[in-house]
Amino acid sequence: MKRKILNLVLLVSIVSPILVLLLWCVTARWPWPALWPQHFSLRGWEDMTRQSDRLFKSIFTSMSLSLIVALLSTTIALLSARALVLADPFLRRLIRASLALPFIVPVMIFATGIHQKMIEWGLANKLSGIILVHLVYSLPYCAYLIFDAYQAVGIRHEEQAWLLGAKPYQAFIKVTLPLLSPVLFTALSMAYIVSFSQYFLTLMIGGGQVQTLTIWIFPYLQSNDRTLASNYALLFLGITLIVLAVFNGINYLLKRRYQAIDFY
């Protein structure tokens, strides 16, 4: 009974803010202390339609950038985790501790320092420079997730495959990857969300030249125009949920495929 009540409370706490956003999307005026909007309007949808070309371009840029960052972060973390499984325990603990550095250094200090280097390297105001700085903050999430999973799985299953005649890359692809696929897609999703929601780093390194969805939305969120802010916030949420659903679907299909394989 307590668990059902807790689940209900969690469901209400998640759904109720979304319902409020949906209501604000069509609200023109909602003064306090009224419990219901006094006037309704489609001004938010009209604004999005009027700027649809620029909006779609920023969405495409954001999704492309975040997918690249997510794939790179997951790949680097996976290869690093494999190396750490075989590494000395002291070195393993040292590297794991160093991964927390991006969370210790304030974003503003890091962005100010790295921006100077990006200018020197010719990466300022470019998509490649933004990808590099996004990696700094998305990689630790992937690394912590994959390190723990790889340490639990180990390489003993691969060793058995080697004894049965499998080549190293075959054992890795057909044995280890299926075991790690759930956590890999979790890490992929986490890295995507971190990159997709970055504002300050994108603005600082991109110099306003690279227009992502967060760069587009943030001025509306800072303003007092809740109608426009709610429309763009729901757009942001919807795109994120769709991408995560795609990741989850791919993971489900891969799981079914590997379950259907007869290895014996």
Helices and strands as residue ranges (DSSP letters): H 2-25, E 27-29, E 39-40, H 43-50, H 52-85, H 89-98, H 101-104, H 107-121, H 127-153, H 156-163, H 168-171, I 172-176, H 177-196, H 200-206, H 213-222, H 226-260
